[in-house]
Each structure stands twice: as C-alpha cells, then as structure tokens.
Amino acid sequence: MEKIAADKYVFHKNCFCCKHCNQKLSLRNYTIHYGEFYCVFHYQQLFRKNGNYDEGFGHEQHKKRWLLSTTNNTDLL
C-alpha cells in the first residue's frame, strides 16, 4: 500500500483527494486551506465565488472575528 505525505499529513494514495470533487491529488496539483485539500482548479473557483479565502470555503471572515473581539474589548472599558 502506497502512502503520500503532504503538509504533515499522511494519506493512503487513494485517500488523497480534493474535498470538492474527490479527484485524486498528487504532490504537484494540490492546495490546502484550513487543513482541507483541494485540486488547484476548485481552490481557485471557490476563491472567485466570493472573492476571499474565507467565505468561498464556508468559513467566517477574519475581519468579522476581529470586529467582534474589538467591540467586546471596548465593552470592558
């Protein structure tokens, strides 16, 4: 059984696939975002969908988290 090591993760060769389309990935054609692996095509497509790396991939934007933390800090003063 073959294994692939990518970004400190170890996969069976058949398990190393794109989260979006399940296409088998290689060490030449993958990207990683929040610990999830994507083929380059779908990574770019999901980025273009909303124009940022968070909302396109189903995560909350960093700026919203930052605004919440600053408003909570001002409430404490």
C-alpha positions in Angstrom: 0.0 0.0 0.0 1.4 3.4 -1.0 1.3 6.4 1.2 1.6 10.1 0.4 2.9 12.7 3.0 1.7 16.3 2.4 1.9 19.2 4.8 2.5 16.9 7.9 -0.5 14.7 6.9 -0.1 11.1 5.7 -2.6 9.6 3.3 -3.2 6.4 1.5 -2.7 7.1 -2.2 -6.4 6.6 -2.9 -7.5 8.8 0.0 -5.5 11.9 -1.0 -8.3 13.6 -3.0 -10.0 17.0 -3.5 -12.6 17.9 -0.9 -14.8 19.4 -3.6 -14.7 17.0 -6.5 -12.9 13.9 -5.0 -10.4 13.9 -7.8 -7.2 12.1 -6.8 -4.4 14.6 -6.0 -0.7 14.4 -6.4 2.1 16.4 -4.7 2.1 18.7 -7.7 -1.6 19.6 -8.1 -3.0 20.3 -4.6 -3.6 23.2 -2.3 -4.5 23.2 1.4 -6.8 25.6 3.2 -7.8 25.2 6.9 -6.5 21.6 6.8 -8.6 20.6 3.8 -7.1 19.6 0.5 -8.3 20.9 -2.9 -7.3 20.5 -6.5 -5.9 23.8 -7.9 -8.9 24.3 -10.2 -11.5 24.1 -7.4 -9.4 26.1 -5.0 -9.3 28.9 -7.5 -13.0 28.5 -8.4 -14.1 28.7 -4.7 -12.0 31.7 -4.1 -13.5 33.5 -7.1 -17.0 32.7 -5.9 -17.0 35.2 -3.1 -13.7 37.0 -3.7 -12.0 35.9 -0.5 -10.5 32.8 1.1 -12.9 32.5 4.0 -16.4 32.9 2.7 -15.7 30.9 -0.5 -14.7 28.0 1.6 -17.5 28.2 4.2 -15.6 30.0 7.0 -16.3 33.2 8.7 -14.2 36.2 7.5 -11.3 37.2 9.7 -12.3 40.8 9.8 -15.7 39.9 11.3 -13.9 37.9 14.1 -11.6 40.9 14.6 -14.5 43.3 14.8 -16.3 41.1 17.4 -13.1 41.0 19.6 -12.6 44.7 19.5 -16.2 45.5 20.4 -16.0 43.1 23.3 -12.8 44.8 24.5 -14.4 48.2 24.4 -17.3 47.0 26.4 -15.0 46.0 29.2 -13.6 49.6 29.4 
